[in-house]
Amino acid sequence: MKITIINGTMRQGSTYHCADAVIGEIANYDKTEVTEFFLPRDMPHFCIGCYSCFYNGEHTCPHYEYIKPIADAIIKSDLIILTSPVYGFDVSGQMKALIDHLCYMWLSHRPNPEMFNKIALTVVTTAGAGLGHTQKTMKNSLKYWGAKKIYSYSSAVSAMKWSEVSQKKKEKINKDTKSLAAKIAKSVKNAQKLHNPLFRSFFFSLMKGMQKKNDWNKTDRNHWESLGWLNGSKPF
């Protein structure tokens, strides 16, 4: 199983340990090949809102040298893991910057058909509150990238450091991650047989109608045309 994990911070705290526990448990079901990124080390720039990725192609992004390795790893993986601790009731600034850079992959622009059988996982921890909103930010991107099934794991660890997390809480995390890993491994193995998400099918059809009328962005329209999606071909 090829796994790409993108850590929203370079701090190897509670969030990192929870994600690592899931990956460790998955290895009991399948041989794993893990590609790991740490933000901001592996993508240190904020999106500047130049729209070049939308209108001229992602290769024209001024930060493409950082974006390409991450996007390539995502496309090649069977399982995508996005992680972030809660920062201001949301993802880290580094994770948000990456999400902004990858909007060209959304169903509304140039979705990659290889995304349509991907399994994904979001991992969030917090010392206090904000788990739900932070999960939603990452899940939304995965959903609009076209991922087939998205799992989530979150934990209010009530501690600032992993070393300060109570033993009782760590035992619960271990139990939870074992159960989650089993479900993920099964989904990856049977990804092509899983039901297509209703939202994705609906939104794809909606965007197909819009792309047929698209006279403002040739790059997006050409993408849809080249894949035959505007002429009756269906990716799922």
C-alpha positions in Angstrom: 0.0 0.0 0.0 1.4 3.4 -1.0 0.7 6.0 1.6 1.3 9.7 1.4 1.1 11.6 4.6 1.2 15.4 4.8 1.9 16.8 8.2 0.5 20.3 8.8 3.3 21.1 11.2 6.9 20.1 11.7 6.2 19.5 15.4 6.0 15.8 16.1 3.4 16.0 18.8 0.1 14.3 19.5 -1.2 14.6 16.0 1.9 13.1 14.5 1.8 10.2 17.0 -1.8 9.4 16.3 -1.2 9.3 12.5 1.9 7.3 13.0 -0.1 4.8 15.1 -2.6 4.3 12.3 0.2 3.7 9.8 1.9 1.3 12.1 -1.3 -0.7 12.5 -2.0 -0.7 8.7 1.4 -2.4 8.2 -0.1 -5.5 10.0 -2.5 -5.8 7.0 -0.4 -4.9 4.0 3.2 -4.0 3.1 3.4 -0.2 3.3 5.4 2.3 1.3 5.2 5.7 3.0 6.0 9.1 1.5 6.0 11.8 4.2 5.9 15.6 3.9 6.3 18.1 6.7 5.0 21.7 6.3 6.3 24.3 6.0 9.7 22.6 5.3 8.4 20.9 2.1 6.2 23.7 0.9 7.1 27.0 2.6 5.1 29.5 0.5 1.7 31.0 0.7 -0.5 31.1 -2.4 -0.3 34.7 -3.9 -3.6 34.5 -5.6 -2.2 35.0 -9.1 -4.7 32.5 -10.7 -2.0 31.2 -13.0 -2.6 27.6 -12.0 -6.3 28.0 -13.0 -5.8 29.9 -16.3 -2.4 28.7 -17.5 -1.8 25.3 -15.8 -0.4 24.3 -12.5 3.1 24.1 -13.9 3.0 28.0 -14.1 2.6 28.4 -10.3 5.6 30.3 -9.0 5.9 27.6 -6.3 5.5 24.7 -8.6 8.9 23.2 -7.6 7.4 22.6 -4.2 3.9 21.7 -5.2 4.7 19.1 -7.9 6.4 16.5 -5.6 3.5 16.7 -3.2 0.8 16.5 -5.9 2.6 13.6 -7.7 2.8 11.7 -4.4 -0.9 12.2 -3.8 -1.8 10.9 -7.2 0.5 7.8 -6.9 -0.8 6.8 -3.4 -3.5 4.4 -2.3 -4.1 6.2 0.9 -3.8 10.0 1.5 -3.4 11.2 5.1 -3.7 14.9 6.0 -2.9 15.9 9.6 -3.1 19.1 11.5 -3.3 20.1 15.2 -5.9 22.8 15.9 -4.6 26.3 15.4 -7.1 29.0 16.0 -10.0 26.6 15.6 -8.7 25.5 12.2 -5.8 23.8 10.4 -2.3 25.2 10.6 -1.4 28.0 8.3 1.0 25.7 6.6 -1.7 23.2 5.8 -4.1 25.9 4.6 -1.4 27.3 2.3 -1.0 23.8 0.7 -4.7 23.4 0.3 -4.9 26.8 -1.5 -2.1 25.7 -3.9 -4.0 22.5 -4.8 -7.3 24.0 -5.6 -6.6 23.5 -9.4 -7.3 19.8 -8.6 -10.8 20.4 -7.5 -13.8 18.9 -9.3 -14.7 22.4 -10.4 -11.4 22.8 -12.2 -9.2 20.0 -13.3 -9.9 16.8 -11.3 -7.5 14.0 -11.8 -9.4 10.7 -12.6 -6.8 8.8 -10.6 -8.2 10.4 -7.5 -11.5 8.8 -7.9 -10.6 5.5 -6.2 -8.4 7.1 -3.4 -9.0 6.4 0.2 -8.1 9.2 2.6 -7.8 10.0 6.3 -7.7 13.2 8.3 -6.1 13.3 11.7 -6.6 16.2 14.2 -5.8 16.6 17.8 -6.2 19.5 20.2 -5.5 20.4 23.8 -9.0 21.9 24.0 -11.6 22.6 21.3 -11.9 23.1 17.5 -11.7 19.5 16.3 -14.8 19.5 14.1 -14.0 22.7 12.1 -10.4 21.6 11.6 -11.5 18.2 10.3 -14.0 19.8 8.0 -11.3 22.0 6.3 -9.2 19.0 5.3 -12.2 16.8 4.5 -13.6 19.4 2.1 -10.4 19.5 0.1 -10.2 15.7 -0.1 -13.9 15.6 -1.1 -13.4 18.2 -3.9 -10.3 16.5 -5.1 -12.6 13.5 -5.7 -11.5 11.0 -3.1 -13.8 8.0 -2.9 -13.9 7.4 0.9 -12.6 9.7 3.7 -12.0 8.5 7.2 -11.4 10.9 10.1 -9.7 10.6 13.5 -9.7 13.2 16.1 -8.8 13.4 19.8 -8.9 16.1 22.5 -5.7 15.1 24.3 -6.0 17.7 27.0 -2.2 18.2 26.9 0.3 20.5 25.1 2.9 17.8 24.5 2.6 14.1 23.7 4.7 13.3 26.7 2.0 14.9 28.9 -0.9 12.9 27.4 -2.4 10.6 30.1 -1.8 6.9 29.9 -5.5 6.3 29.8 -5.9 8.6 26.8 -2.9 6.9 25.0 -4.5 3.5 25.6 -7.8 4.8 24.0 -5.8 6.2 21.0 -4.1 2.8 20.5 -7.5 1.0 20.6 -9.1 3.5 18.2 -6.2 3.4 15.7 -6.2 -0.4 15.6 -9.9 -0.4 14.7 -9.5 2.4 12.2 -6.5 0.8 10.5 -8.5 -2.4 9.9 -11.3 -0.4 8.2 -8.9 1.6 6.1 -6.9 -1.5 5.0 -10.2 -3.2 3.9 -11.3 -0.1 2.0 -8.0 0.3 0.2 -8.1 -3.4 -0.8 -11.7 -3.0 -2.1 -11.5 0.6 -3.3 -12.8 -0.1 -6.8 -15.8 -2.0 -5.4 -16.9 0.8 -3.0 -20.0 2.8 -3.8 -19.4 6.1 -5.5 -20.1 9.1 -3.2 -23.4 10.7 -4.1 -22.1 14.2 -3.6 -19.2 13.5 -6.1 -21.6 12.2 -8.7 -23.9 15.1 -8.3 -21.2 17.7 -8.3 -19.4 16.2 -11.2 -22.6 16.4 -13.3 -23.1 20.0 -12.2 -19.5 20.9 -13.2 -19.9 19.0 -16.5 -22.8 21.3 -17.4 -20.8 24.4 -16.5 -17.7 23.3 -18.4 -19.8 22.8 -21.6 -20.5 26.6 -21.3 -17.0 27.5 -20.2 -15.7 30.2 -22.5 -13.6 32.0 -19.8 -11.1 29.3 -18.9 -9.7 27.3 -21.8 -7.3 25.3 -19.6 -10.1 23.8 -17.5 -12.3 23.2 -20.5 -9.5 21.5 -22.5 -8.9 19.2 -19.5 -12.5 18.0 -19.5 -12.6 17.7 -23.3 -9.3 15.8 -23.5 -10.8 13.2 -21.1 -14.0 12.9 -23.1 -16.1 14.0 -20.1 -18.0 16.6 -22.2 -18.8 14.0 -24.8 -20.5 11.4 -22.7 -17.5 9.5 -21.2 -17.9 8.9 -17.4 -15.0 8.4 -15.0 -17.2 6.5 -12.4 
